[in-house]
Amino acid sequence: TIESINQLKTQRDFMLSFSNNPQEFIQDWLKSQSRDLKLMTDTVGNPEAERRTEFYHSPWVKEAVGRYVFSK
């Protein structure tokens, strides 16, 4: 069907964009995901703090990762 063709084209474009420039693709994708998350949760984060590695070495990260892994 046309819908499945459009879905396959979207998937192909996604993968092609990644294969052409993986680093830029990941950066753009993470920015997009961050914007979407902030819109969905309606919370204000600190982009400068989130950009630094120290932010992800906070005590809450270990528990959050554990919960994420066990939920999959």
BELNORTA-V72126 format. One line per field, one symbol per residue. phi: phi as a letter, one per 30 degrees, with the letter a starting at -180 (. if undefined). burial: I if it has 9 or more other ideal C-beta (glycine too) atoms within 8 Angstrom, else O. A space follows every 50 residues. Layout:
phi=???
burial=???
This chain:
phi=.dddddddddddddddddddaeddedddddddddddddddchcccceddd dcdeedcdeddedddedddddd
burial=OOOOOOOOOOOOOOOOIIOOOOOOIIOOOOOOOIOOOIOOOOOOOOOOOI OOOOIOOOOOIOOOOOOOOOOO
